[in-house]
């Protein structure tokens, strides 16, 4: 039974990646640029959005996060200082997930 009150998802997905990389490299703080990496409490973009799209009462969602940022280094700790959650890297370049989102909403 669907609720009668519309809902929206926030901090959706919580996947991490680095632009253009094929392999993970924990020693250098690099995460491959595929929608396969996520923390135990998060999901890939594809999995998270399937849950939203399959529920007509959910209006949409906001991905976590728009941009990579310094601080909260995830998935690696020090000396890595970057959070790799963004769909854009720290320079504003698109990662693969940004293109996936564009393809989903412009088809």
PEGISUL-V618583 format. One record per backbone hydrogen bond with DSSP energy under -0.5 kcal/mol. CO is the residue of the C=O (numbers start at 0). NH is the residue of the N-H. Records with the same first field share a line. If there is no record, write none. Layout:
CO->NH ; NH
//
This chain:
3->5
6->58
8->61
11->13 ; 63
12->42
13->38
17->20
20->32
24->27 ; 28 ; 29
29->24
30->17
31->33
33->35 ; 36
36->15
38->41
43->47
44->48
45->49
46->50
47->51
48->52
49->53
51->54
53->55
54->57
56->6 ; 58
59->8
61->11
62->64
64->86
65->86 ; 87
68->82
73->83
76->79
80->70
81->73 ; 83
82->68
83->16
86->94
87->67
88->91
92->88
94->97 ; 98
95->99
96->100
97->101
98->102
99->103
100->104
101->105
102->106
//
